[in-house]
Amino acid sequence: MKTTEIIISGFGGQGILFAGKILAEAAMLKGKELSWLPSYGPEMRGGTANCHVIVSDEKVGSPIIMTPDILIAMNLPSLEKFEQTVSAGGKLFIDSSLIQRKSERSDTEAYYIPATQLATENDHGNLANMVMLGALLRHTDLFSLDEIRAAVDMTLPQKRKNLLDIDMAAVMTGYNFE
């Protein structure tokens, strides 16, 4: 891995920033250079929120991502905002539970993961973000499941450590989705 630029985007309250923080923590645990840039405000609860994560073997010069290698779109406004910015050969992870249309790009790989539906059907509550992280792990070589488990454990506040197994069950649901 040289440098991988990721945008995660969706509605506020979907765990967009938490998912980005897990990727950033995994990068730190792996000894990588990184940037984690959350974008939130009045959209934090209901509007569109996004997070830019850069993982690199080299120093990161700017936290701003213009052409991401990977887009995780958790709602239609996110897909519409960022789809055309993904680099040719990049990957799109689309929550097909909430986004009914297909990608308009023919020069990227698109993965349609019904993350919200899978989270609900598997009693993972509001963990569609973790389902999407599992799909990301399956289709990239960014991090191993063990590295993500360690990152989730480090990211969860002490009073929520009991949620580690639930979070990882959601990750495995996305990882195993075909």
Secondary structure, DSSP 8 states (H G I E B T S, - for coil): --EEEEEEEEETTSSHHHHHHHHHHHHHHTT-EEEEEEE-SGGGTTSEEEEEEEEESS----S--SS-SEEEE-SHHHHHHHGGGS-TT-EEEEETTT--S--S-SSSEEEEE-HHHHHHHTT-TT-HHHHHHHHHHHH-SS--HHHHHHHHHHHS-GGGGGGHHHHHHHHHHHHH--
